[in-house]
Amino acid sequence: MPDPLRIDAGECTADEIITAIRDGRRVVVTTTILDAEHEVTLRYDGLVFYCDTPTRLHRHESEREMRACIRKMGYGAVGDA
């Protein structure tokens, strides 16, 4: 398995994040929630996209859903479409 791509929230675009996870890499995003730093791991198993957060694992059945999550949670660059 390739080394994970480690980024800060907003450092990469949603396209860059999706490309990395489609290529088999895990993307570990460092983000701040309620004044505390957390790591979220974004990954894809070939069928389902996953977001592993400190409190839960959630899944997205499509790339569109994953992109919406990346935008909503602020993992991608601001202004990313």
PEDAZI-V826732 format. One record per pair of residues at least 6 apart in sequence whose C-alpha atoms are under 7 Angstrom apart, sorted by the first residue. I is the first residue (numbers start at 0). J is the second residue. Records with the same first field share a line. If there is no record, write none. Layout:
BEGIN
I=J / J
END
This chain:
BEGIN
1=24
2=24
3=24 / 25 / 26 / 27
4=24 / 25 / 26 / 27
5=26 / 27 / 28
6=27 / 28 / 29
7=28 / 29 / 30
8=28 / 29 / 30 / 73 / 74 / 75
9=73 / 74 / 75 / 76 / 77
10=75 / 76
11=75 / 76
12=75 / 76 / 79
13=66 / 69 / 75 / 79
16=26
20=26 / 42 / 43
21=43
23=43
24=42
25=40 / 41 / 42
26=40 / 41 / 42
27=38 / 39 / 40 / 41
28=38 / 39 / 40 / 74
29=36 / 37 / 38 / 39
30=36 / 37 / 38
31=37
37=53
38=52
39=50 / 51 / 52 / 53
40=50 / 51 / 52
41=49 / 50 / 51
42=48 / 49 / 50
43=49
47=58 / 59 / 60 / 61
48=58 / 59 / 60 / 65
49=56 / 57 / 58 / 59
50=56 / 57 / 58
51=57
59=65
69=75
END
